[in-house]
Each structure stands twice: as C-alpha cells, then as structure tokens.
Amino acid sequence: MAIAIYFRLDGMTTERYDKILGRLDAAGAAAPAGRLYHAAFGENDGLHVFDVWESQETFDAFGATLMPILTEFGVNPGQPMIAPVHNTMS
C-alpha cells in the first residue's frame, strides 16, 4: 500500500536542501526505487517535504542513505506525518 509522508523541516533552507540533493545524487539515491512523488515547498528558510512511496519498506530502505546525510548537514527531520494513500490524481 502506498504511503504519504510529510516532513516539516524548520530551518531547512533552499541552499541546504540543494546540497543534500547533491549528496543523495553522489550516493546514487537521487531517484530512489519506490518513491512515486517528491515535492519540496515553502519559504527559503522553512522548506517542507511531501513524498509518496510505494510502501513503508521502500521508504525505510531510502532512509538508510538519507539519515546519515541529514545528520551531516545538521538536519533533524523530527517525526514525519505518515498516512496510507487513499487516491492519487495527475
């Protein structure tokens, strides 16, 4: 079952976000298996992230790469809001 994940990342700047994306790309995880949708939105110093993943397992597998990178940049993602996806439209 697909899941939606929302992170409120207080203090996440666009510059820091872009650097984290660069590190994910270097780690071969810029387009991870199982991620169906990704959006980063908000103001320059308060970006939020919304993802849709195929399953909790695919998100957890990505987290093994993501979390050390977030730690390296001093980002604490806190506790994300996670919920099953009922429907998607594009």
N, C-alpha and C positions, 0 to 999 in steps of 0.2 A: 504494500500500500504506500502510495506517495505521501510525503510529509512536507509541510511548510515550516520554515524556520525563520524567525525574526530576531535579529540582534540589534539592540540599542547600544551603540558604541560611543558613549560620551567621550569627547576629546579626540575622536578619530578624525584626523584632517585628511583632506584630499591628497596631500603630499605623502603622508604616511601610508594611506591606502594604496597609492600607486607604487610605492616602494615594496609593500607587502606583495602586491600582484607580481612585481618583478621577481621577487624571491620564489614565489609559487611557480612561476614560469621556469626559472632556473632549476627547480626541483622536479620539473615535469608534471606539475599539478595545476597548471593554469586552467585546464578544461578537464576536471576530474570525471572519471566514469561515475555515472549515477546522478550527476547534477543535471536537472532538467531546465532550470531557470535561475538566473542570478541578477540582482539589481542592488546597486549602492545608491542611496539618495539622501538628501538633506543639505544642510549648510556646510561650508568649508570646514568648520571645526566640530561638527557633530554629525558625521555620516552614520547612517543606519544601513543594515544589510538585510535583504529578504531573499531567500533561496527556496526552491522546490527541489526535493530529492526523491529518487525512486523509492528509497527505503531508509530507515534508521541505520541499517548496516552500511549502506554506501556513504552516508554522511559520516558515520563513525570512522570508516576507513580513511576518508579525506582528513578528518580531524587529527589523525596520527601525523600527518605532514603539516597541517595548518597550525596546530597549537604551539609547537616549538618556534615557529616563525613569529606568531603573535607575541610570544614571550620575549623573543629577541628585540622586538620593537616596543616593548613595554605596554602592550595592549592586553587588557583583561576583558574578555568578551562577556563576562558575567554569565547569568543563567538565561539562555535564549528561550523564547516562547516557541514551543513545538506543538503542532496540531496536525491531525490527518487531513489530507486534501479531499474535499468532497467533489469539487469540479474545477476544471480549468477551461478557459476560452482564449483563443488567439485570433 
